């Protein structure tokens, strides 16, 4: 579904982390070019 797509991932410290989203994107065939996990207040 995401094969050949480049993705920027932004995760939230208290919710879904960037690493968790990255694993899902990679499993769907996408390429993560940037990943960050921050606290959004």
PyMOL Python script that loads the backbone (N, CA, C, O; Angstrom):
from pymol import cmd

cmd.read_pdbstr("""\
ATOM      1  N   UNK A   1       0.817  -1.194   0.000  1.00  0.00           N
ATOM      2  CA  UNK A   1       0.000   0.000   0.000  1.00  0.00           C
ATOM      3  C   UNK A   1       0.864   1.262   0.000  1.00  0.00           C
ATOM      4  O   UNK A   1       0.538   2.238  -0.676  1.00  0.00           O
ATOM      5  N   UNK A   2       1.953   1.245   0.751  1.00  0.00           N
ATOM      6  CA  UNK A   2       2.844   2.411   0.809  1.00  0.00           C
ATOM      7  C   UNK A   2       4.145   2.163   0.055  1.00  0.00           C
ATOM      8  O   UNK A   2       5.100   2.926   0.202  1.00  0.00           O
ATOM      9  N   UNK A   3       4.191   1.128  -0.732  1.00  0.00           N
ATOM     10  CA  UNK A   3       5.397   0.766  -1.459  1.00  0.00           C
ATOM     11  C   UNK A   3       5.906   1.927  -2.308  1.00  0.00           C
ATOM     12  O   UNK A   3       5.176   2.486  -3.127  1.00  0.00           O
ATOM     13  N   UNK A   4       7.183   2.280  -2.093  1.00  0.00           N
ATOM     14  CA  UNK A   4       7.800   3.362  -2.848  1.00  0.00           C
ATOM     15  C   UNK A   4       7.526   4.749  -2.308  1.00  0.00           C
ATOM     16  O   UNK A   4       8.009   5.728  -2.877  1.00  0.00           O
ATOM     17  N   UNK A   5       6.768   4.868  -1.229  1.00  0.00           N
ATOM     18  CA  UNK A   5       6.446   6.179  -0.638  1.00  0.00           C
ATOM     19  C   UNK A   5       7.451   6.519   0.448  1.00  0.00           C
ATOM     20  O   UNK A   5       7.901   5.643   1.187  1.00  0.00           O
ATOM     21  N   UNK A   6       7.801   7.795   0.542  1.00  0.00           N
ATOM     22  CA  UNK A   6       8.664   8.290   1.608  1.00  0.00           C
ATOM     23  C   UNK A   6       7.777   8.991   2.636  1.00  0.00           C
ATOM     24  O   UNK A   6       6.878   9.751   2.276  1.00  0.00           O
ATOM     25  N   UNK A   7       8.039   8.728   3.921  1.00  0.00           N
ATOM     26  CA  UNK A   7       7.147   9.190   4.981  1.00  0.00           C
ATOM     27  C   UNK A   7       7.942   9.863   6.090  1.00  0.00           C
ATOM     28  O   UNK A   7       9.006   9.382   6.481  1.00  0.00           O
ATOM     29  N   UNK A   8       7.417  10.989   6.600  1.00  0.00           N
ATOM     30  CA  UNK A   8       7.944  11.630   7.806  1.00  0.00           C
ATOM     31  C   UNK A   8       7.007  11.255   8.949  1.00  0.00           C
ATOM     32  O   UNK A   8       5.791  11.414   8.835  1.00  0.00           O
ATOM     33  N   UNK A   9       7.568  10.759  10.048  1.00  0.00           N
ATOM     34  CA  UNK A   9       6.769  10.250  11.165  1.00  0.00           C
ATOM     35  C   UNK A   9       6.970  11.136  12.386  1.00  0.00           C
ATOM     36  O   UNK A   9       8.098  11.428  12.784  1.00  0.00           O
ATOM     37  N   UNK A  10       5.855  11.557  12.972  1.00  0.00           N
ATOM     38  CA  UNK A  10       5.875  12.336  14.213  1.00  0.00           C
ATOM     39  C   UNK A  10       5.056  11.588  15.253  1.00  0.00           C
ATOM     40  O   UNK A  10       3.853  11.394  15.080  1.00  0.00           O
ATOM     41  N   UNK A  11       5.705  11.170  16.329  1.00  0.00           N
ATOM     42  CA  UNK A  11       5.023  10.453  17.400  1.00  0.00           C
ATOM     43  C   UNK A  11       4.858  11.356  18.614  1.00  0.00           C
ATOM     44  O   UNK A  11       5.428  12.444  18.684  1.00  0.00           O
ATOM     45  N   UNK A  12       4.065  10.878  19.567  1.00  0.00           N
ATOM     46  CA  UNK A  12       3.783  11.633  20.784  1.00  0.00           C
ATOM     47  C   UNK A  12       4.268  10.812  21.968  1.00  0.00           C
ATOM     48  O   UNK A  12       4.026   9.606  22.027  1.00  0.00           O
ATOM     49  N   UNK A  13       4.934  11.439  22.891  1.00  0.00           N
ATOM     50  CA  UNK A  13       5.552  10.745  24.022  1.00  0.00           C
ATOM     51  C   UNK A  13       4.533   9.987  24.879  1.00  0.00           C
ATOM     52  O   UNK A  13       4.816   8.866  25.302  1.00  0.00           O
ATOM     53  N   UNK A  14       3.381  10.554  25.141  1.00  0.00           N
ATOM     54  CA  UNK A  14       2.386   9.933  26.020  1.00  0.00           C
ATOM     55  C   UNK A  14       1.356   9.100  25.269  1.00  0.00           C
ATOM     56  O   UNK A  14       0.440   8.558  25.888  1.00  0.00           O
ATOM     57  N   UNK A  15       1.483   8.987  23.969  1.00  0.00           N
ATOM     58  CA  UNK A  15       0.496   8.255  23.178  1.00  0.00           C
ATOM     59  C   UNK A  15       1.233   7.244  22.296  1.00  0.00           C
ATOM     60  O   UNK A  15       1.859   6.325  22.824  1.00  0.00           O
ATOM     61  N   UNK A  16       1.178   7.381  21.013  1.00  0.00           N
ATOM     62  CA  UNK A  16       1.840   6.461  20.095  1.00  0.00           C
ATOM     63  C   UNK A  16       3.212   7.039  19.727  1.00  0.00           C
ATOM     64  O   UNK A  16       3.305   8.139  19.181  1.00  0.00           O
ATOM     65  N   UNK A  17       4.258   6.294  20.028  1.00  0.00           N
ATOM     66  CA  UNK A  17       5.617   6.786  19.768  1.00  0.00           C
ATOM     67  C   UNK A  17       5.937   6.745  18.278  1.00  0.00           C
ATOM     68  O   UNK A  17       5.309   6.012  17.513  1.00  0.00           O
ATOM     69  N   UNK A  18       6.907   7.530  17.888  1.00  0.00           N
ATOM     70  CA  UNK A  18       7.355   7.550  16.500  1.00  0.00           C
ATOM     71  C   UNK A  18       7.875   6.196  16.058  1.00  0.00           C
ATOM     72  O   UNK A  18       7.688   5.805  14.905  1.00  0.00           O
ATOM     73  N   UNK A  19       8.528   5.475  16.963  1.00  0.00           N
ATOM     74  CA  UNK A  19       9.068   4.159  16.629  1.00  0.00           C
ATOM     75  C   UNK A  19       7.950   3.173  16.293  1.00  0.00           C
ATOM     76  O   UNK A  19       8.090   2.372  15.370  1.00  0.00           O
ATOM     77  N   UNK A  20       6.848   3.225  17.029  1.00  0.00           N
ATOM     78  CA  UNK A  20       5.715   2.332  16.757  1.00  0.00           C
ATOM     79  C   UNK A  20       5.111   2.634  15.386  1.00  0.00           C
ATOM     80  O   UNK A  20       4.780   1.717  14.634  1.00  0.00           O
ATOM     81  N   UNK A  21       4.970   3.909  15.066  1.00  0.00           N
ATOM     82  CA  UNK A  21       4.429   4.294  13.765  1.00  0.00           C
ATOM     83  C   UNK A  21       5.396   3.887  12.660  1.00  0.00           C
ATOM     84  O   UNK A  21       4.977   3.427  11.598  1.00  0.00           O
ATOM     85  N   UNK A  22       6.697   4.059  12.915  1.00  0.00           N
ATOM     86  CA  UNK A  22       7.722   3.686  11.937  1.00  0.00           C
ATOM     87  C   UNK A  22       7.618   2.208  11.567  1.00  0.00           C
ATOM     88  O   UNK A  22       7.684   1.851  10.390  1.00  0.00           O
ATOM     89  N   UNK A  23       7.454   1.347  12.581  1.00  0.00           N
ATOM     90  CA  UNK A  23       7.343  -0.091  12.339  1.00  0.00           C
ATOM     91  C   UNK A  23       6.129  -0.400  11.461  1.00  0.00           C
ATOM     92  O   UNK A  23       6.209  -1.258  10.581  1.00  0.00           O
ATOM     93  N   UNK A  24       5.015   0.282  11.686  1.00  0.00           N
ATOM     94  CA  UNK A  24       3.808   0.075  10.873  1.00  0.00           C
ATOM     95  C   UNK A  24       4.028   0.527   9.436  1.00  0.00           C
ATOM     96  O   UNK A  24       3.622  -0.160   8.499  1.00  0.00           O
ATOM     97  N   UNK A  25       4.669   1.679   9.260  1.00  0.00           N
ATOM     98  CA  UNK A  25       4.939   2.204   7.914  1.00  0.00           C
ATOM     99  C   UNK A  25       5.852   1.258   7.149  1.00  0.00           C
ATOM    100  O   UNK A  25       5.611   0.961   5.979  1.00  0.00           O
ATOM    101  N   UNK A  26       6.903   0.786   7.814  1.00  0.00           N
ATOM    102  CA  UNK A  26       7.840  -0.124   7.162  1.00  0.00           C
ATOM    103  C   UNK A  26       7.168  -1.455   6.822  1.00  0.00           C
ATOM    104  O   UNK A  26       7.453  -2.040   5.777  1.00  0.00           O
ATOM    105  N   UNK A  27       6.282  -1.936   7.691  1.00  0.00           N
ATOM    106  CA  UNK A  27       5.568  -3.182   7.424  1.00  0.00           C
ATOM    107  C   UNK A  27       4.639  -3.038   6.214  1.00  0.00           C
ATOM    108  O   UNK A  27       4.361  -4.017   5.522  1.00  0.00           O
ATOM    109  N   UNK A  28       4.161  -1.814   5.964  1.00  0.00           N
ATOM    110  CA  UNK A  28       3.276  -1.557   4.824  1.00  0.00           C
ATOM    111  C   UNK A  28       4.069  -1.231   3.556  1.00  0.00           C
ATOM    112  O   UNK A  28       3.480  -0.949   2.513  1.00  0.00           O
ATOM    113  N   UNK A  29       5.413  -1.268   3.643  1.00  0.00           N
ATOM    114  CA  UNK A  29       6.244  -1.065   2.460  1.00  0.00           C
ATOM    115  C   UNK A  29       6.766   0.334   2.256  1.00  0.00           C
ATOM    116  O   UNK A  29       7.418   0.603   1.247  1.00  0.00           O
ATOM    117  N   UNK A  30       6.497   1.242   3.190  1.00  0.00           N
ATOM    118  CA  UNK A  30       6.971   2.623   3.068  1.00  0.00           C
ATOM    119  C   UNK A  30       8.390   2.793   3.575  1.00  0.00           C
ATOM    120  O   UNK A  30       8.919   1.935   4.283  1.00  0.00           O
ATOM    121  N   UNK A  31       8.996   3.904   3.207  1.00  0.00           N
ATOM    122  CA  UNK A  31      10.357   4.237   3.654  1.00  0.00           C
ATOM    123  C   UNK A  31      10.273   5.453   4.568  1.00  0.00           C
ATOM    124  O   UNK A  31       9.826   6.516   4.139  1.00  0.00           O
ATOM    125  N   UNK A  32      10.696   5.312   5.817  1.00  0.00           N
ATOM    126  CA  UNK A  32      10.675   6.420   6.773  1.00  0.00           C
ATOM    127  C   UNK A  32      11.960   7.219   6.589  1.00  0.00           C
ATOM    128  O   UNK A  32      13.058   6.692   6.766  1.00  0.00           O
ATOM    129  N   UNK A  33      11.815   8.505   6.231  1.00  0.00           N
ATOM    130  CA  UNK A  33      12.965   9.354   6.021  1.00  0.00           C
ATOM    131  C   UNK A  33      13.242  10.241   7.236  1.00  0.00           C
ATOM    132  O   UNK A  33      14.338  10.785   7.371  1.00  0.00           O
ATOM    133  N   UNK A  34      12.248  10.388   8.119  1.00  0.00           N
ATOM    134  CA  UNK A  34      12.429  11.162   9.351  1.00  0.00           C
ATOM    135  C   UNK A  34      11.474  10.623  10.390  1.00  0.00           C
ATOM    136  O   UNK A  34      10.308  10.353  10.102  1.00  0.00           O
ATOM    137  N   UNK A  35      11.980  10.468  11.608  1.00  0.00           N
ATOM    138  CA  UNK A  35      11.150   9.985  12.711  1.00  0.00           C
ATOM    139  C   UNK A  35      11.479  10.783  13.958  1.00  0.00           C
ATOM    140  O   UNK A  35      12.648  10.990  14.281  1.00  0.00           O
ATOM    141  N   UNK A  36      10.446  11.232  14.657  1.00  0.00           N
ATOM    142  CA  UNK A  36      10.648  11.967  15.906  1.00  0.00           C
ATOM    143  C   UNK A  36       9.521  11.632  16.880  1.00  0.00           C
ATOM    144  O   UNK A  36       8.378  11.403  16.484  1.00  0.00           O
ATOM    145  N   UNK A  37       9.874  11.612  18.152  1.00  0.00           N
ATOM    146  CA  UNK A  37       8.885  11.456  19.214  1.00  0.00           C
ATOM    147  C   UNK A  37       9.063  12.648  20.133  1.00  0.00           C
ATOM    148  O   UNK A  37      10.154  12.891  20.647  1.00  0.00           O
ATOM    149  N   UNK A  38       7.978  13.395  20.339  1.00  0.00           N
ATOM    150  CA  UNK A  38       8.032  14.612  21.152  1.00  0.00           C
ATOM    151  C   UNK A  38       6.863  14.668  22.096  1.00  0.00           C
ATOM    152  O   UNK A  38       5.930  13.870  21.996  1.00  0.00           O
ATOM    153  N   UNK A  39       6.910  15.610  23.016  1.00  0.00           N
ATOM    154  CA  UNK A  39       5.806  15.870  23.924  1.00  0.00           C
ATOM    155  C   UNK A  39       5.089  17.125  23.419  1.00  0.00           C
ATOM    156  O   UNK A  39       5.640  18.225  23.477  1.00  0.00           O
ATOM    157  N   UNK A  40       3.881  16.958  22.933  1.00  0.00           N
ATOM    158  CA  UNK A  40       3.096  18.087  22.423  1.00  0.00           C
ATOM    159  C   UNK A  40       2.146  18.547  23.503  1.00  0.00           C
ATOM    160  O   UNK A  40       1.239  17.811  23.892  1.00  0.00           O
ATOM    161  N   UNK A  41       2.340  19.748  23.988  1.00  0.00           N
ATOM    162  CA  UNK A  41       1.477  20.283  25.043  1.00  0.00           C
ATOM    163  C   UNK A  41       0.781  21.517  24.535  1.00  0.00           C
ATOM    164  O   UNK A  41       0.003  22.131  25.264  1.00  0.00           O
TER     165      UNK A  41
END
""", "prot")
cmd.dss("prot")
cmd.show_as("cartoon", "prot")
cmd.util.cbc("prot")
cmd.orient("prot")
